[in-house]
């Protein structure tokens, strides 16, 4: 599904990613962990096509196509979804209007008919339950005045509606209390299919108690310094990152 | 260059200005004399620094005195708001049109009528207020308007009365107004604890160049609340100068919204004086420009007494070679302690050639006040664009939606649903293809 080879990227002329290799197959859950500044969020943003990051080397192949050639909206239309670490507030655009616009564009890109407002309302009803969100959130402007937890739930709501093939969760657990974490994790788990894949970017192990990864990768200094199974996350939780960084240097 | 306007006044005062009270005749004469002295403002005048009115001066627009037919309910429908149960006065080319107007049953103590009728029916009110609020001493266009006082609306709401339905004053100009001038003059009087919503609409039905030069005077009594919505949707070639001048008494509130999108050159003045303690004034506005349009707003909030607040949010979207001007002054008198003022002007430029001159000003002569002001000029936020695109929304749609959202943010402050939703959908249609 996704094949990253030797990926290098800079932001404001500073090299953040220094040769990432990662392969994700359908049905898999990959956790990308690492200390602050290791490049985790950069990797997520580069995959989504954020214009502030410049790719300076390597390749990313998504379902056989060159991902780096695609505009951000094309990536989304082909099934890539990034849950933002800091969801953006858009005053003046209602959540419902925004979601329907996105949903219909993705349908159009797939050659499907636009959904009518009634059917869309039914779809929203179902998806709102998944993330335990109140109807009132739909008429409010996108993320505007939302609490941290509401913003993260709103990201998962968008994910639930858009049904991506490859979801990238960028520090979705940061700033969440235990309840919100449970709701977000349940949302993600119930969207899991044998045909789609998830990359969970996180600093902490606790989200991985709820979303169980098949693989754990540790990012440091812009490279993956260790990959393993879900036990690696537990080991990191117990021992911190320092021992790995020392090993990587040695 | 003011000769044609003076000649127009001679013709007007000899045949167009029948049967008015002596006081009005005297007022007109002193106004034309003042106008002759002032002339039209030039860009050397600080208040007109960014706006040249030479196209108006050279246009020589003569006052229209004859009513014209041909305008029907169908023509004005796009500028109405369904208006079930509203009190609507329609003026065509500056003249009251009874057939298109409709005033629903009003409670005792409330009058909504054309100024010519008010001379007879509310002589005391006219004498007390007309020409007493909107000073023409330093304002050429107000002097010119006062000289040509002929038609417009008078709204009087007696003490303790709330007018439930909006009052809509709709001024339309059709093709026969081309090269003519209309000088609508309105008077709004709210007695103590009265409450009313007045919408003042200006719309063009043809393509010709004409001048609208409107003045509205308003007095808001103790504890009274006036909502004033001004909608400027003149013809593309038209010129528009419109002034709202308000006096607020103790504990009164003013909500003013100015929506300006028409005309080749327009200037809107919104002035209020907070003359009693405990007043509040909110002045919001939205200007949408394109092509070679020039859209100017000047606001002046004068805090005369202590413990009042004022809030101001003006936003604009300019495309093409449009030129916007925002000049907002908050003036705090020495006695006006504990004044709480906030003024903001944000403009979105959609093209390289569009420009805005923004000048928020605070003049504070009291020492215990809280006043802030700020202005931003910018393009669409890249982070917001990326966020929308990352959800599959096409670049163009994302731009359109963000542009609309920029405007919707201030339109949301209009409480009256018919007007808010009408302007929202018009703005949505303008900036999106949906």
Interface residues (C-beta under 8 A of the other chain):
Chain A: X48 X49 X50 X51 X52 X71 X72 X73 X75 X76 X77 X81 X82 X84 X87 X88 X90 X91 X92 X93 X97 X98 X101 X102 X105 X106 X109 X141 X158 X162
Chain B: X382 X383 X384 X386 X387 X388 X389 X390 X391 X392 X393 X394 X395 X397 X398 X401 X402 X404 X405 X406 X407 X408 X409 X412
